[in-house]
Amino acid sequence: MFRQCPRRWKFRYVDRLPDPPGQAALAGTFAHSVLEGLMQMDKGERTFESVRGIAKREWPKMERSPAFQALGLDADAVRAFKWQSWEAITGLWDLEDPRAVDVDETELRVRVELGGVPFLGYVDRIEIDGDEVVISDYKSGRPPPPRFESRSIEQVLLYAAAIAEMESRTPARVRLMYLGRKIIEAEVTAEAIDDVVDRLQETWADILEGLEKRDFPAKPTRLCGWCVFSEHCPEGTSQVMRDRNHIFKEIHAEAV
Ligand code: SF4
């Protein structure tokens, strides 16, 4: 977030303005919790029937959560939410047969220093493939375009670096599992780890400098339209207005 827009990071982590999860993010959270339950079962029991049972068991917790209540969904929208979650959950079968996976850990909390930078993360899944350790992270959104794949894999490479730091084993591969869509995979090499830790150090240094100077520049882009903090951000508001005018002009030109 800091690299995309330092101002947005400041609103979120310094000013601590509310940033409630949207419907898609919450449906993804629900899918994660159900898949965690599934992968904690014995291999042979990881079936559609089992996952349906876990979803039923987990649903009341989600339904009662303040984040879900805050969405204010009516009955039709709740049905759509459940369907969206179910599509993500069953999308695992498009990527693999869960009964063939040797799971070592799920939802592992990692807290270490990487290159002197404090790092905290939750690893969705560690599995053993032959004699290799593989780290996987579930994603319920759309995969990035190919040119951004290497950027998106950084998160799991940092998990690999954290596991290597905490334990006496280095993962061989990392995977982003875009449920129902595709897997993006990378080999874990010493060079790849050095690169992501270097970038983490650079970002951390920029954060510390921003905090010292109280300076968090806005980086307006077309994504400002989706930024929950845009009403607090003059640069973002201008960007949103510019984008709207641009769209109106295009529609007008087409109509003429
Ligand atoms: S509106 Fe745009 S520029 Fe402003 S904080 Fe959000 S992402 Fe950054």
Boltz pocket constraint, residues with backbone or C-beta under 6 A from the ligand:
constraints:
  - pocket:
      binder: B
      contacts: [[A, 5], [A, 7], [A, 8], [A, 218], [A, 219], [A, 220], [A, 221], [A, 223], [A, 224], [A, 227], [A, 228], [A, 229], [A, 230], [A, 233], [A, 235], [A, 236], [A, 237]]
      max_distance: 6.0
